[in-house]
Amino acid sequence: MRRTMLTPMPRRRRSPLPAILILLLALIIGAAIWASTVDTEVPTQRIEQDVTNEALAK
C-alpha cells in the first residue's frame, strides 16, 4: 500500500522518562534554592546562672 498525503503516519510513542527526570531535577534545584533562603537563625537569649561555689558559701 502506498502512502499518500491523506493517510496519517503512525506516531511512535516517546518515553516520558526524560521529561520526568528534567522535572525532578528542576524540583530538586528549586528546593535547594528555597532551603538556602529560609531564615533559620534563632535569636540569642541571655542566660544568667549562679555560679558561686556552694562549699565556700558554708
Buried (B, 14 or more C-beta within 10 A) or exposed (E): EEEEEEEEEEEEEEEEEEEEEEEEEEEEEEEEEEEEEEEEEEEEEEEEEEEEEEEEEE
